[in-house]
């Protein structure tokens, strides 16, 4: 049985989770936070860098800001997609207003922008507000 590496989005600890247990609500061995939360988690730049580098489940990041109208329109759709994606990916949000250096680090030119990371590499990028169905289709 193979195991997948997942970075805890709360404490940053890298955990190994048996693939068959991904849908069983695995928790971080260090802090007890859910590793597959089923909802978007707000993360900081350091956590993003670590998770993008280490995770073996696709990580989908919504780069957004509170002043952005399209970002606010997409937020409930992103939440809905996170509840439906299952174990195919983890959906997270990064506030570019609070983490200004993130836009430069990831070449974000407009928001909302979603970036999908898979095993340490950027595997896809999509700018503009989408519906939950469009987000799920884009994730694959």
Residue frames as a rotation matrix with the C-alpha (Angstrom) as fourth column:
UNK 1
0.592 0.806 0.000 0.00
0.806 -0.592 0.000 0.00
0.000 0.000 -1.000 0.00
UNK 2
-0.368 -0.754 0.543 1.52
0.721 -0.601 -0.345 3.31
0.586 0.265 0.765 -0.98
UNK 3
0.163 0.328 -0.930 1.49
0.855 -0.518 -0.033 6.39
-0.493 -0.790 -0.365 1.19
UNK 4
0.325 0.014 0.946 1.08
0.639 -0.741 -0.208 10.04
0.697 0.672 -0.250 0.14
UNK 5
-0.629 -0.549 -0.550 2.97
0.775 -0.495 -0.392 12.92
-0.057 -0.673 0.737 1.70
UNK 6
0.364 0.748 0.555 0.76
0.605 -0.643 0.469 15.79
0.708 0.165 -0.687 2.88
UNK 7
-0.796 -0.583 0.160 1.88
0.306 -0.616 -0.726 18.98
0.522 -0.529 0.669 4.59
UNK 8
-0.081 0.751 -0.655 -0.30
0.980 -0.061 -0.191 19.97
-0.183 -0.657 -0.731 7.54
UNK 9
-0.034 0.161 0.986 -1.86
0.579 -0.801 0.151 23.30
0.814 0.576 -0.066 6.62
UNK 10
0.921 0.372 0.115 -1.91
0.102 -0.517 0.850 24.33
0.375 -0.771 -0.514 10.31
UNK 11
0.777 -0.629 0.025 1.54
-0.115 -0.103 0.988 23.43
-0.619 -0.770 -0.153 11.68
UNK 12
0.478 -0.593 -0.648 3.55
-0.878 -0.302 -0.370 22.68
0.024 0.746 -0.665 8.52
UNK 13
-0.240 -0.552 0.799 4.53
-0.547 0.757 0.358 19.13
-0.802 -0.351 -0.484 9.52
UNK 14
-0.260 0.108 -0.960 4.87
-0.889 0.361 0.281 16.70
0.377 0.926 0.002 6.60
UNK 15
-0.028 0.389 0.921 2.76
-0.644 0.697 -0.314 13.57
-0.764 -0.602 0.231 7.20
UNK 16
-0.869 -0.127 -0.478 2.62
-0.448 0.611 0.652 10.24
0.210 0.781 -0.588 5.34
UNK 17
-0.121 0.921 0.371 -0.91
-0.737 0.167 -0.655 8.96
-0.665 -0.353 0.658 4.84
UNK 18
-0.700 -0.044 0.713 -1.76
0.302 0.886 0.352 5.55
-0.647 0.462 -0.607 3.34
UNK 19
-0.942 0.292 -0.164 -3.52
-0.288 -0.458 0.841 6.21
0.170 0.840 0.515 0.03
UNK 20
-0.453 0.804 -0.385 -6.49
0.492 0.585 0.645 4.06
0.744 0.103 -0.660 1.07
UNK 21
-0.159 0.366 -0.917 -7.01
0.971 -0.112 -0.213 6.29
-0.181 -0.924 -0.337 4.15
UNK 22
-0.941 -0.265 0.211 -7.13
0.311 -0.923 0.228 9.66
0.135 0.280 0.950 2.36
UNK 23
-0.373 0.879 0.297 -10.93
-0.215 -0.393 0.894 9.69
0.902 0.270 0.336 2.43
UNK 24
0.178 0.404 -0.897 -11.10
0.717 0.572 0.400 8.56
0.674 -0.714 -0.188 6.08
UNK 25
0.874 0.237 0.425 -10.37
-0.027 -0.848 0.529 11.99
0.485 -0.474 -0.735 7.58
UNK 26
0.225 -0.857 -0.464 -6.64
0.862 0.397 -0.315 11.65
0.454 -0.330 0.828 8.29
UNK 27
0.996 0.079 0.050 -5.18
0.039 -0.836 0.547 14.00
0.085 -0.543 -0.835 10.89
UNK 28
0.314 -0.926 0.209 -1.76
-0.473 -0.343 -0.812 15.51
0.824 0.156 -0.545 11.42
UNK 29
0.371 -0.266 -0.890 0.42
0.617 0.786 0.022 13.40
0.694 -0.557 0.456 13.70
UNK 30
-0.703 -0.710 -0.044 1.79
0.538 -0.489 -0.686 16.55
0.466 -0.506 0.726 15.34
UNK 31
-0.946 0.295 0.132 -1.16
-0.322 -0.830 -0.456 18.91
-0.025 -0.474 0.880 15.90
UNK 32
-0.621 0.730 0.287 -4.24
0.440 0.627 -0.643 16.81
-0.649 -0.273 -0.710 15.06
UNK 33
-0.212 0.540 -0.815 -5.55
-0.636 -0.709 -0.305 19.11
-0.742 0.453 0.494 12.30
UNK 34
0.588 0.503 0.634 -7.44
0.185 0.679 -0.710 17.48
-0.788 0.535 0.306 9.44
UNK 35
-0.511 -0.859 -0.017 -5.17
0.084 -0.070 0.994 16.86
-0.855 0.506 0.108 6.44
UNK 36
-0.840 0.384 0.384 -8.05
0.433 0.047 0.900 16.56
0.328 0.922 -0.206 3.93
UNK 37
-0.875 0.401 -0.273 -10.40
0.062 -0.465 -0.883 19.20
-0.481 -0.790 0.382 5.37
UNK 38
-0.345 0.799 0.493 -13.04
0.936 0.335 0.111 19.27
-0.077 0.500 -0.863 2.61
UNK 39
0.858 0.504 -0.097 -13.06
0.491 -0.862 -0.129 23.07
-0.149 0.063 -0.987 2.70
UNK 40
0.397 -0.752 0.527 -10.58
0.297 -0.438 -0.849 25.77
0.868 0.494 0.050 1.66
UNK 41
0.553 -0.355 -0.754 -7.94
0.789 -0.067 0.610 26.60
-0.267 -0.933 0.243 4.23
UNK 42
0.930 -0.295 0.220 -6.31
-0.211 -0.918 -0.337 30.05
0.301 0.267 -0.916 4.38
UNK 43
0.580 -0.797 -0.166 -2.53
0.798 0.515 0.313 29.60
-0.164 -0.314 0.935 4.29
UNK 44
0.663 -0.479 -0.575 0.54
-0.313 -0.875 0.369 31.81
-0.680 -0.064 -0.730 4.36
UNK 45
0.620 -0.458 -0.637 3.41
-0.742 -0.079 -0.665 31.92
0.255 0.885 -0.389 1.87
UNK 46
-0.434 -0.838 0.330 5.73
-0.899 0.429 -0.095 29.70
-0.062 -0.338 -0.939 3.93
UNK 47
-0.141 0.477 0.867 3.09
-0.257 0.828 -0.498 26.96
-0.956 -0.294 0.006 4.18
UNK 48
0.840 0.450 -0.301 2.35
-0.371 0.073 -0.926 27.25
-0.395 0.890 0.229 0.46
UNK 49
0.206 -0.844 -0.496 6.01
-0.935 -0.020 -0.355 26.85
0.289 0.537 -0.793 -0.47
UNK 50
-0.626 -0.455 0.633 6.40
-0.679 0.717 -0.156 23.80
-0.383 -0.528 -0.758 1.76
UNK 51
0.111 0.769 0.630 3.14
-0.134 0.640 -0.757 22.13
-0.985 0.000 0.174 0.64
UNK 52
0.790 0.165 -0.590 3.74
-0.576 -0.129 -0.807 22.88
-0.209 0.978 -0.007 -3.06
UNK 53
-0.108 -0.946 -0.305 7.19
-0.958 0.181 -0.223 21.29
0.266 0.268 -0.926 -2.78
UNK 54
-0.813 -0.382 0.439 6.26
-0.551 0.749 -0.368 18.21
-0.189 -0.541 -0.819 -0.70
UNK 55
-0.043 0.909 0.415 2.62
-0.605 0.307 -0.735 17.24
-0.795 -0.283 0.537 -1.23
UNK 56
-0.964 -0.244 0.105 1.76
-0.093 0.680 0.728 14.18
-0.250 0.692 -0.678 -3.28
UNK 57
-0.015 0.971 0.238 -1.91
0.922 0.105 -0.373 15.15
-0.388 0.214 -0.897 -3.62
UNK 58
-0.332 -0.135 0.934 -2.54
0.698 -0.700 0.147 18.08
0.634 0.701 0.327 -5.98
UNK 59
-0.309 0.154 -0.939 -2.72
0.731 -0.593 -0.338 21.43
-0.609 -0.790 0.070 -4.21
UNK 60
-0.061 0.391 0.918 -4.99
0.822 -0.502 0.268 24.08
0.566 0.771 -0.291 -5.76
UNK 61
-0.538 -0.261 -0.801 -4.29
0.714 -0.647 -0.269 27.62
-0.448 -0.717 0.534 -4.58
UNK 62
0.482 0.676 0.558 -6.73
0.806 -0.592 0.021 30.52
0.344 0.439 -0.830 -4.97
UNK 63
-0.708 -0.662 -0.247 -4.68
0.703 -0.695 -0.153 33.72
-0.070 -0.282 0.957 -4.98
UNK 64
0.235 0.907 0.351 -7.18
0.775 -0.392 0.496 36.41
0.587 0.155 -0.794 -3.91
UNK 65
-0.920 -0.391 0.024 -7.61
0.288 -0.717 -0.635 39.69
0.266 -0.577 0.772 -2.01
UNK 66
-0.419 0.806 -0.417 -10.50
0.757 0.056 -0.651 41.02
-0.502 -0.589 -0.634 0.10
UNK 67
-0.284 0.282 -0.916 -10.89
-0.240 -0.946 -0.217 44.17
-0.928 0.158 0.336 -2.04
UNK 68
-0.932 -0.171 -0.320 -11.30
-0.350 0.187 0.918 42.13
-0.097 0.967 -0.235 -5.27
UNK 69
-0.080 0.996 -0.034 -14.95
-0.918 -0.087 -0.387 41.88
-0.389 0.000 0.921 -6.43
UNK 70
0.302 0.182 -0.936 -14.44
-0.700 0.708 -0.088 38.82
0.647 0.682 0.342 -8.68
UNK 71
-0.740 -0.607 -0.289 -12.54
-0.206 0.614 -0.762 37.13
0.640 -0.505 -0.579 -5.82
UNK 72
-0.740 0.533 0.409 -15.48
-0.511 -0.051 -0.858 37.66
-0.437 -0.844 0.310 -3.47
UNK 73
0.239 0.850 -0.469 -17.87
-0.968 0.174 -0.180 36.37
-0.072 0.497 0.865 -6.16
UNK 74
0.078 -0.283 -0.956 -15.80
-0.494 0.822 -0.284 33.21
0.866 0.494 -0.076 -6.65
UNK 75
-0.662 -0.470 0.584 -15.28
-0.719 0.176 -0.673 32.49
0.213 -0.865 -0.454 -2.91
UNK 76
0.059 0.712 0.700 -18.54
-0.763 0.484 -0.428 30.54
-0.643 -0.509 0.572 -2.38
UNK 77
0.806 0.172 -0.566 -17.92
-0.550 0.570 -0.610 28.59
0.218 0.803 0.554 -5.60
UNK 78
-0.188 -0.953 -0.240 -14.39
-0.575 0.304 -0.760 27.71
0.796 -0.005 -0.605 -4.44
UNK 79
-0.512 0.108 0.852 -15.88
-0.813 0.260 -0.522 26.58
-0.277 -0.960 -0.045 -1.09
UNK 80
0.566 0.816 0.121 -18.43
-0.689 0.548 -0.473 24.42
-0.452 0.185 0.873 -2.91
UNK 81
0.551 -0.446 -0.705 -15.73
-0.515 0.483 -0.708 22.88
0.657 0.753 0.037 -5.13
UNK 82
-0.517 -0.795 0.316 -13.60
-0.725 0.212 -0.655 22.08
0.454 -0.568 -0.687 -2.06
UNK 83
-0.207 0.538 0.817 -16.52
-0.773 0.422 -0.474 20.17
-0.600 -0.730 0.329 -0.56
UNK 84
0.795 0.606 -0.025 -16.97
-0.461 0.577 -0.674 18.12
-0.394 0.547 0.738 -3.74
UNK 85
0.321 -0.736 -0.596 -13.39
-0.868 0.023 -0.496 17.45
0.379 0.677 -0.631 -4.88
UNK 86
0.990 0.086 -0.115 -12.89
-0.033 0.914 0.404 14.55
0.140 -0.396 0.908 -2.46
UNK 87
0.537 -0.840 0.077 -9.34
0.215 0.225 0.951 13.20
-0.816 -0.494 0.301 -2.42
UNK 88
0.618 -0.284 0.733 -8.44
0.776 0.070 -0.627 14.43
0.127 0.956 0.263 -5.93
UNK 89
-0.237 -0.683 0.691 -6.94
0.407 -0.715 -0.568 17.67
0.882 0.146 0.448 -4.52
UNK 90
-0.046 0.203 -0.978 -6.73
0.938 -0.328 -0.112 20.02
-0.343 -0.923 -0.175 -1.55
UNK 91
0.230 0.211 0.950 -8.01
0.619 -0.785 0.025 23.57
0.751 0.583 -0.312 -2.08
UNK 92
-0.071 -0.348 -0.935 -6.36
0.923 -0.378 0.071 26.45
-0.378 -0.858 0.348 -0.25
UNK 93
0.792 0.336 0.510 -6.53
0.492 -0.845 -0.208 30.24
0.362 0.416 -0.835 -0.34
UNK 94
-0.249 -0.871 -0.422 -3.71
0.951 -0.302 0.061 32.76
-0.180 -0.387 0.904 -0.14
UNK 95
0.792 0.546 -0.272 -4.55
0.533 -0.837 -0.128 36.40
-0.297 -0.044 -0.954 0.57
UNK 96
0.108 -0.800 0.591 -2.24
0.908 -0.162 -0.386 38.43
0.404 0.578 0.709 -1.68
UNK 97
0.568 0.102 0.817 -2.96
-0.125 -0.970 0.208 41.59
0.814 -0.220 -0.538 0.31
UNK 98
0.897 -0.212 0.388 -1.56
-0.384 0.061 0.921 40.01
-0.219 -0.975 -0.027 3.50
UNK 99
0.292 -0.793 0.535 1.15
0.395 0.609 0.688 38.06
-0.871 0.010 0.491 1.64
UNK 100
0.733 0.088 -0.674 2.26
-0.419 -0.723 -0.550 40.68
-0.536 0.685 -0.493 -0.91
UNK 101
-0.270 -0.938 -0.218 5.47
-0.816 0.102 0.569 38.85
-0.511 0.332 -0.793 -1.80
UNK 102
-0.166 0.278 0.946 3.44
0.182 0.952 -0.247 35.81
-0.969 0.131 -0.209 -2.97
UNK 103
0.838 0.527 -0.141 2.34
-0.010 -0.244 -0.970 37.60
-0.545 0.814 -0.199 -6.15
UNK 104
0.404 -0.774 -0.488 5.95
-0.913 -0.370 -0.171 38.13
-0.048 0.515 -0.856 -7.18
UNK 105
-0.420 -0.599 0.681 7.08
-0.613 0.741 0.273 34.66
-0.669 -0.303 -0.679 -6.11
UNK 106
-0.313 0.408 0.858 4.40
0.447 0.860 -0.245 32.98
-0.838 0.307 -0.452 -8.24
UNK 107
-0.985 -0.171 0.032 4.15
0.112 -0.482 0.869 35.57
-0.133 0.859 0.494 -11.04
UNK 108
-0.138 0.990 -0.017 0.51
0.926 0.123 -0.358 36.41
-0.352 -0.065 -0.934 -10.26
UNK 109
-0.924 -0.255 0.286 -0.53
0.366 -0.809 0.461 39.24
0.114 0.530 0.840 -12.59
UNK 110
-0.435 0.851 0.293 -4.27
-0.658 -0.523 0.541 39.35
0.614 0.043 0.788 -11.83
UNK 111
-0.980 0.174 0.099 -6.66
0.043 0.665 -0.746 37.92
-0.195 -0.727 -0.659 -9.28
UNK 112
0.519 -0.138 0.844 -8.42
-0.527 0.725 0.443 35.68
-0.673 -0.674 0.304 -8.76
UNK 113
0.089 -0.523 -0.848 -5.84
-0.837 0.422 -0.348 33.25
0.540 0.741 -0.400 -10.11
UNK 114
0.810 0.112 0.575 -5.80
-0.417 0.800 0.432 29.56
-0.412 -0.590 0.695 -9.30
UNK 115
-0.054 -0.858 -0.510 -2.58
-0.914 0.248 -0.321 27.59
0.402 0.449 -0.798 -9.52
UNK 116
0.942 0.325 0.085 -2.46
-0.335 0.890 0.310 23.79
0.025 -0.321 0.947 -9.30
UNK 117
-0.106 -0.990 0.096 0.70
-0.991 0.096 -0.096 22.22
0.086 -0.106 -0.991 -7.91
UNK 118
0.939 0.335 -0.076 1.39
-0.332 0.942 0.046 18.53
0.087 -0.018 0.996 -8.37
UNK 119
0.749 -0.659 -0.061 4.44
0.643 0.703 0.303 16.86
-0.157 -0.267 0.951 -6.83
UNK 120
0.038 -0.808 -0.588 6.50
0.593 -0.456 0.664 20.01
-0.804 -0.374 0.461 -6.56
UNK 121
-0.892 -0.356 0.279 5.65
0.422 -0.429 0.799 21.53
-0.165 0.830 0.533 -9.93
UNK 122
-0.366 0.779 -0.509 3.10
-0.540 -0.623 -0.566 23.97
-0.758 0.068 0.649 -11.24
UNK 123
-0.740 0.148 0.657 0.70
0.456 0.828 0.326 21.80
-0.495 0.540 -0.680 -13.23
UNK 124
-0.153 0.726 0.670 -1.87
0.895 -0.185 0.406 24.42
0.419 0.662 -0.622 -14.24
UNK 125
-0.825 -0.067 -0.561 -2.95
0.318 -0.876 -0.363 28.04
-0.467 -0.478 0.744 -13.95
UNK 126
-0.209 0.834 0.511 -6.33
0.873 -0.076 0.482 29.70
0.441 0.547 -0.712 -14.45
UNK 127
-0.963 -0.085 -0.255 -7.19
0.193 -0.879 -0.436 33.39
-0.187 -0.469 0.863 -14.02
UNK 128
-0.594 0.799 0.096 -10.67
-0.558 -0.494 0.667 34.80
0.580 0.343 0.739 -13.56
UNK 129
-0.436 0.539 0.721 -13.69
-0.754 0.218 -0.620 33.83
-0.491 -0.813 0.311 -11.50
UNK 130
-0.718 0.197 -0.667 -15.14
-0.332 0.746 0.577 30.36
0.612 0.636 -0.471 -12.13
UNK 131
0.413 0.862 0.294 -18.15
-0.823 0.215 0.525 28.38
0.389 -0.459 0.799 -10.92
UNK 132
0.125 -0.317 0.940 -17.70
-0.715 0.628 0.307 25.30
-0.688 -0.710 -0.148 -8.76
UNK 133
0.787 0.221 0.575 -18.35
0.172 0.818 -0.549 23.02
-0.592 0.531 0.606 -11.76
UNK 134
0.849 -0.529 0.009 -15.74
-0.187 -0.316 -0.930 24.89
0.495 0.788 -0.367 -13.81
UNK 135
0.175 -0.799 0.575 -13.22
-0.984 -0.153 0.086 24.65
0.019 -0.581 -0.814 -10.95
UNK 136
0.290 -0.005 0.957 -13.81
-0.363 0.925 0.115 20.90
-0.885 -0.381 0.266 -10.60
UNK 137
0.958 0.074 0.276 -13.51
0.225 0.401 -0.888 20.44
-0.177 0.913 0.367 -14.38
UNK 138
0.629 -0.773 0.084 -10.26
-0.566 -0.529 -0.632 22.39
0.534 0.350 -0.770 -14.39
UNK 139
0.130 -0.571 0.811 -8.85
-0.892 0.290 0.347 20.29
-0.433 -0.768 -0.472 -11.52
UNK 140
-0.249 -0.176 -0.952 -9.63
-0.774 0.627 0.087 17.14
0.582 0.759 -0.292 -13.48
